[in-house]
Amino acid sequence: MTRLRKILIVVGGLILVFGGLFWWFSRPDVAQLDANAVTGARPKLSAPRQQTFPTVRIADAVGWPQGAKPVAAAGLQVNAFATGLDHPRWLYRLSNGDVLVAESNSPPRDGGGITNRVMKWLMGRAGAGVPSANRITLLRDADGDGVAEVRSTLLSAGNGLDSPFGMALVGEALYVGNHNALIRFPFKVGETKITAKGEKVVDLPGGGHWTRSVIASDDGNTLYVGVGSETNIADKGIEAEKNRAVILSVDPKTRRATIFASGLRNPVGMAFNPDTKRLWTVVNERDMLGSDMPPDYLTQVDFGSFYGWPWNYWGGYEDKRVRPGRPDLREYTARPDYALGAHTAPLGLTFAQDLQLGPNYINGAFVGLHGSWNRVPASGYKVIYVPFGAHGLPAPGVKPVDVLSGFLNADGKAMGRPVGVTADRTGALLVADDVGNVIWRVSAPGAAPRPAPTARPAAAR
């Protein structure tokens, strides 16, 4: 046997061995529980299945065929409120009924390493690979027919937008959450274009989980800003997670930001429960513990609350991958109020009190589930309703109700992915679809319009 042949045999053997090992460790983890079992106030939790390689099961983004649309729950109907948008992510309704849409995407990832290349590939397959439009568009349905007939670019990159997301109007100041800063603009309800440059209020940690949701207190004196983690489980060290995985409390007058609640891996949608006036959020939990764990969640958030990330999840279950550990924090870890299933990616959140969808949707929360990229089978890809009971909490024992589904086709490809949700001026539910580039409108046939809401009191800038 020649020396060359021996080398080829050895090399071939190594390729087989390492290829086999790679195949073994990278096999997708398949769910052992039904997705609905991992929902509710007391979800069924399995032992974590730690993964060396993440499960990757992307629902390829294909968009909606001509004339197709998602499926509304029985007794409801759906139509396109606006089409032809560019990756619409977030919605905000003004007091006159105008709807602001953040057309946005993640900022460019720094560097060209393997992680960034893989993430770019994943985002491209999921429909999130397009450059950020960096635009906020104003939509107006003046005649109340459920279709926006007026469309105007309110703000663009030239105004200082940089991966914009959350929006909140306080008095005559419109606040916008860029991925790296909270900024504001002079604005009066009824205007359709802003020419001013954005004024920075506070810096925010940029990149990573980039969506910066914004909500204002009733008196306008406090703005709450959701900031997600840089990594999955503080993989770059806890120092890299400063002011991350938190909800920040911002005083717009003094421009001071403090931590309101922490240990929230990626808090996105926020809303005040109209009955209790308490702040709620939906949170995307950690990856690579298998297709069943841990559950994403909906929870009431109090000042000073700690929800465990990165050391613990769901009220104190230890993530043993995180080193050094912090067993001293387990007893201080708050348990979320309601599980939304594993890897469902909850983003949008709004309460039912501004909506008029019939007697089945009077007291509860609507959540936009963007959908999994790392679960077999896929989960999410729908808008759900969580009924509430007494004491301003989800009703005991109830499971979420599908309100808008059908975002995946028969081949498991994504025709759309729901993100932000809000009520329009008639009491219908608007849903941003960032793959279909549509704003969907869910309504109850024959429902009478609600009166326009009262504007919030003005506050000093």
C-alpha positions in Angstrom: 0.0 0.0 0.0 1.4 3.3 -1.0 2.0 6.2 1.5 -0.6 8.3 -0.4 -3.2 5.6 -0.2 -2.6 5.2 3.6 -3.0 9.0 4.1 -6.3 9.0 2.0 -7.7 6.1 4.1 -6.8 7.9 7.3 -8.3 11.2 6.1 -11.4 9.4 4.9 -11.8 7.7 8.2 -11.5 10.9 10.1 -14.1 12.5 7.8 -16.5 9.7 8.5 -15.9 9.8 12.2 -16.2 13.5 12.6 -19.1 13.7 10.1 -20.9 11.0 12.1 -20.3 12.9 15.3 -21.5 16.1 13.8 -24.7 14.4 12.4 -25.3 12.8 15.9 -24.9 16.1 17.8 -26.7 18.3 15.3 -29.8 16.1 15.0 -32.9 18.2 15.6 -34.6 17.7 19.0 -38.2 16.6 18.4 -40.9 17.8 20.8 -42.2 15.1 23.1 -45.1 17.3 24.4 -48.0 18.9 22.5 -47.3 22.6 22.1 -50.6 23.4 23.9 -49.4 21.4 26.9 -46.7 23.9 27.6 -49.2 26.8 28.0 -51.2 28.2 30.8 -50.6 29.2 34.4 -49.4 25.7 35.2 -47.7 24.4 32.1 -46.4 20.9 31.7 -42.6 21.1 32.0 -40.2 18.4 30.9 -36.6 17.9 31.8 -34.3 20.1 29.7 -32.5 18.4 26.8 -29.2 20.4 26.5 -28.1 20.7 22.9 -24.6 21.1 21.5 -26.1 22.4 18.3 -29.4 24.2 18.1 -32.4 22.7 16.3 -32.8 24.6 13.1 -36.2 24.2 11.4 -36.9 27.4 9.6 -40.3 27.9 8.0 -39.1 29.3 4.7 -40.8 32.7 3.9 -42.8 32.6 0.7 -45.4 35.3 1.1 -49.1 35.1 0.4 -50.4 33.8 -2.9 -52.8 36.1 -4.8 -56.1 36.3 -2.9 -54.9 34.3 0.1 -55.2 35.4 3.7 -55.0 34.0 7.2 -57.9 32.3 8.9 -60.0 34.1 11.5 -61.7 32.4 14.4 -65.3 31.4 14.1 -67.5 34.5 14.2 -64.7 36.8 13.1 -63.5 37.9 9.6 -60.2 39.2 8.3 -59.3 41.6 5.5 -56.1 43.5 4.5 -56.0 46.9 6.1 -52.8 47.9 4.2 -50.6 46.0 1.7 -47.3 46.6 0.0 -45.4 47.5 3.2 -41.7 46.8 3.8 -41.3 44.4 6.8 -43.9 46.0 9.0 -43.1 45.2 12.6 -44.9 47.4 15.1 -48.1 49.3 15.3 -49.3 52.3 17.3 -52.7 54.0 17.1 -53.1 57.7 17.7 -56.1 59.3 19.4 -57.6 60.3 16.0 -57.5 56.8 14.7 -54.4 57.2 12.6 -52.1 54.1 12.7 -48.3 54.3 12.8 -46.4 51.4 11.4 -42.7 50.8 12.0 -41.2 49.3 8.9 -38.0 48.0 10.3 -35.5 45.2 10.6 -32.4 44.4 12.6 -29.3 46.6 12.2 -26.3 45.1 10.2 -24.4 42.6 12.2 -20.8 43.6 12.9 -18.0 41.4 11.6 -18.0 38.5 9.2 -17.4 35.5 11.5 -19.2 32.2 11.2 -21.8 33.2 13.8 -22.8 36.3 11.8 -22.9 34.3 8.6 -25.1 31.7 10.0 -27.5 34.3 11.6 -27.7 36.1 8.3 -28.6 32.9 6.5 -31.2 32.0 9.1 -32.8 35.5 9.0 -32.9 35.3 5.2 -34.8 32.0 5.2 -37.2 33.3 7.8 -37.9 36.5 5.8 -35.9 38.8 8.0 -32.8 39.2 5.8 -33.9 42.4 4.1 -32.2 45.7 5.1 -34.2 47.8 7.5 -36.5 50.3 5.7 -36.0 52.6 8.7 -39.4 54.2 8.2 -42.5 55.0 10.1 -45.6 55.1 7.9 -48.9 56.8 8.8 -52.0 55.0 7.7 -55.4 56.6 7.8 -58.9 55.0 7.3 -60.9 58.2 7.3 -64.1 56.6 5.9 -64.1 53.7 8.4 -64.4 51.0 5.7 -61.6 48.9 7.3 -59.0 49.8 4.6 -56.4 52.6 4.9 -56.9 54.9 1.9 -54.2 57.4 3.1 -50.5 56.5 3.4 -47.7 58.9 4.3 -44.1 58.6 5.3 -44.1 60.2 8.7 -40.4 59.5 9.5 -37.4 58.0 7.7 -33.7 57.4 8.1 -33.1 61.0 7.3 -34.9 61.9 10.6 -32.5 59.7 12.5 -34.4 56.4 12.5 -32.1 53.3 13.0 -34.0 50.0 13.2 -37.0 51.7 14.9 -39.6 49.7 16.7 -41.7 51.0 19.7 -43.6 54.3 19.6 -45.4 56.4 22.2 -47.0 59.8 22.0 -46.8 62.0 25.1 -48.3 65.4 24.7 -46.8 66.7 21.5 -43.7 64.5 21.6 -43.5 61.3 19.7 -41.0 58.9 21.2 -39.4 56.2 19.1 -37.2 53.2 20.2 -34.3 52.9 17.9 -32.2 49.8 18.5 -29.5 52.0 20.2 -31.3 55.0 21.6 -34.7 56.4 22.7 -35.4 59.5 20.5 -38.2 62.0 20.2 -39.8 64.3 17.7 -42.2 67.3 17.9 -45.6 66.0 16.6 -49.3 67.0 16.7 -52.0 64.4 16.1 -53.3 65.0 12.5 -50.0 65.7 11.0 -48.8 63.3 8.3 -45.1 64.2 8.1 -42.3 65.2 10.5 -39.3 67.1 9.2 -37.4 67.5 12.4 -34.4 65.4 13.3 -34.8 63.1 16.3 -33.6 64.3 19.7 -31.8 61.7 21.8 -33.4 61.1 25.2 -31.1 58.2 26.4 -28.7 55.8 24.9 -29.7 52.1 24.8 -27.5 49.0 24.3 -27.6 48.4 20.5 -27.8 45.2 18.4 -28.3 41.8 19.9 -32.1 41.3 20.5 -32.7 44.7 18.8 -36.4 45.4 19.2 -36.9 48.3 21.6 -40.6 48.5 22.6 -41.8 51.7 24.3 -44.9 52.5 26.4 -45.8 55.6 28.4 -47.4 55.8 31.8 -50.8 57.4 31.9 -49.4 60.7 33.2 -46.6 60.7 30.6 -44.0 61.1 33.3 -42.4 57.7 32.7 -41.5 55.7 29.6 -40.9 52.0 29.8 -38.4 50.5 27.3 -37.9 46.8 26.7 -34.3 45.8 26.0 -33.4 42.2 25.2 -30.2 40.3 25.9 -27.1 40.4 23.7 -26.8 36.6 23.7 -28.7 33.4 24.6 -27.4 32.8 28.1 -24.8 35.5 28.7 -22.4 33.6 26.4 -20.1 36.6 26.2 -20.0 37.1 29.9 -22.5 38.9 32.2 -20.5 42.2 31.7 -21.7 42.3 28.1 -25.3 42.3 29.3 -25.3 45.6 31.2 -28.7 47.2 31.0 -30.0 44.2 28.9 -32.6 41.6 29.5 -34.5 44.4 31.4 -37.4 46.8 31.2 -35.9 50.3 31.7 -37.8 53.2 33.3 -37.0 56.5 31.6 -37.7 59.9 32.9 -38.1 62.0 29.8 -37.5 65.3 31.6 -34.2 64.4 33.3 -33.2 61.9 30.6 -32.4 59.4 33.3 -32.8 55.6 32.8 -33.1 53.1 35.6 -33.9 49.4 35.7 -37.5 48.7 36.4 -37.4 44.9 36.2 -34.7 42.4 35.2 -34.0 38.8 34.3 -36.3 39.1 31.2 -34.3 37.5 28.3 -36.2 39.4 25.6 -39.2 41.5 26.7 -40.9 42.8 23.6 -44.6 43.7 23.7 -45.8 45.7 26.7 -49.2 46.9 27.7 -51.1 48.2 30.7 -54.0 46.1 31.9 -56.8 48.7 31.7 -58.6 47.3 34.7 -55.7 47.1 37.1 -53.3 49.7 35.5 -50.5 47.2 36.0 -47.7 46.7 33.4 -47.6 43.4 31.4 -45.1 42.1 28.9 -44.4 39.1 26.7 -41.0 37.5 26.8 -38.9 35.2 24.5 -37.1 32.7 26.6 -33.7 30.9 26.0 -32.7 28.4 23.4 -30.9 25.0 23.1 -32.7 23.2 25.9 -34.9 21.2 23.5 -38.1 21.7 21.6 -40.3 21.5 24.8 -38.4 23.9 27.1 -38.6 26.5 28.4 -41.9 28.2 27.8 -42.1 31.8 26.5 -44.4 33.7 28.6 -46.9 36.6 29.4 -46.5 38.2 32.8 -47.4 41.1 35.0 -44.2 43.1 35.9 -43.6 44.9 39.1 -40.8 47.3 40.1 -37.8 45.4 41.2 -38.9 42.0 39.9 -36.3 39.5 38.7 -37.3 36.7 36.3 -34.1 34.6 36.5 -32.3 35.1 33.2 -29.6 33.9 32.6 -29.3 31.6 35.7 -32.9 30.4 36.1 -36.2 30.1 34.2 -39.9 29.7 35.1 -39.6 30.8 38.6 -36.4 29.1 39.7 -35.5 26.1 37.4 -31.7 26.3 37.2 -30.0 26.5 33.8 -26.8 24.5 34.6 -25.1 25.7 31.4 -24.5 29.2 33.0 -21.2 29.5 34.9 -20.6 30.7 37.4 -24.0 29.8 38.8 -26.0 32.0 41.2 -28.0 29.7 43.5 -28.5 32.6 45.8 -30.8 34.2 43.3 -33.2 31.3 43.0 -35.4 32.3 45.9 -35.8 35.8 44.4 -36.8 34.6 41.0 -40.4 35.5 40.1 -42.5 33.0 38.4 -44.3 34.3 35.2 -48.1 34.4 35.2 -48.8 32.5 32.0 -46.8 30.2 29.7 -47.2 30.7 25.9 -45.5 27.5 24.8 -41.9 26.8 23.9 -40.2 28.8 21.2 -43.5 30.5 20.0 -41.7 33.9 19.9 -44.4 36.2 21.4 -43.9 39.7 20.2 -47.2 41.7 20.0 -49.4 42.4 23.0 -52.6 44.3 23.5 -55.6 44.0 25.9 -59.2 43.4 24.8 -60.8 46.4 26.4 -60.1 48.6 23.3 -61.6 45.9 21.0 -65.1 45.0 20.0 -64.9 41.4 18.8 -67.9 40.0 20.6 -68.7 38.4 23.9 -65.8 35.8 23.7 -63.2 38.6 23.7 -64.1 41.0 26.5 -61.5 40.6 29.2 -58.1 39.3 28.2 -55.0 39.8 26.2 -54.1 39.3 22.5 -50.6 38.1 21.7 -48.9 37.9 18.3 -46.8 34.7 18.1 -44.1 35.3 15.5 -43.3 31.6 15.3 -40.4 29.2 16.0 -37.2 28.7 14.0 -35.8 26.0 16.4 -38.6 23.6 17.2 -39.8 20.4 15.6 -42.7 20.6 14.9 -43.1 24.4 14.4 -45.0 26.4 17.0 -46.5 29.8 17.1 -47.3 31.5 13.7 -50.6 32.8 14.9 -52.4 35.4 17.1 -53.9 34.1 20.3 -56.3 35.4 23.0 -55.6 34.7 26.7 -58.9 35.0 28.7 -58.5 36.8 32.1 -60.5 36.2 35.2 -60.6 37.8 38.6 -57.9 39.9 40.1 -56.6 41.0 36.7 -54.9 37.7 35.9 -55.4 34.9 33.3 -58.3 32.7 34.3 -57.2 29.5 36.1 -56.9 26.5 33.9 -57.7 28.2 30.6 -55.7 27.6 27.5 -55.0 30.2 24.8 -57.6 30.6 22.0 -56.5 30.9 18.3 -57.8 34.2 16.9 -55.9 34.4 13.6 -54.0 31.3 12.2 -53.2 29.8 8.8 -49.9 31.6 8.4 -48.1 28.3 7.4 -49.1 26.6 4.1 -49.5 22.9 3.6 -45.7 22.5 3.0 -44.9 24.2 6.3 -43.7 27.4 4.6 -44.5 30.8 6.1 -46.9 32.9 4.0 -46.8 35.4 6.8 -45.6 35.9 10.4 -47.6 38.0 12.9 -45.8 40.6 15.0 -47.4 43.8 16.5 -51.1 43.9 17.4 -53.4 46.8 18.3 -57.0 48.0 18.1 -58.1 50.3 15.3 -60.6 53.1 15.9 -63.6 50.9 15.2 -62.6 48.2 17.7 -61.1 45.8 15.2 -57.8 44.1 15.8 -54.8 45.1 13.5 -52.0 42.6 13.1 -48.6 43.5 11.5 -47.3 40.7 9.2 -43.6 41.2 8.5 -43.3 38.4 5.9 -46.5 39.1 4.0 -45.9 42.8 4.2 -49.5 43.3 5.2 -51.5 44.8 8.1 -54.4 42.4 8.7 -57.7 43.6 10.2 -59.7 41.1 12.3 -63.3 42.2 13.0 -66.7 41.0 14.1 -69.3 41.4 11.4 -71.8 44.2 12.2 -69.9 45.5 15.2 -70.6 49.2 15.9 -67.6 51.5 16.0 -66.2 52.5 19.4 -65.9 56.3 20.1 -62.4 57.7 19.6 -60.3 57.3 22.8 -59.4 60.3 24.9 -55.9 61.7 24.2 -53.3 61.4 27.0 -52.6 64.5 29.0 -49.7 66.6 27.7 -46.4 66.4 29.6 -43.3 68.6 29.5 -40.6 67.4 27.1 
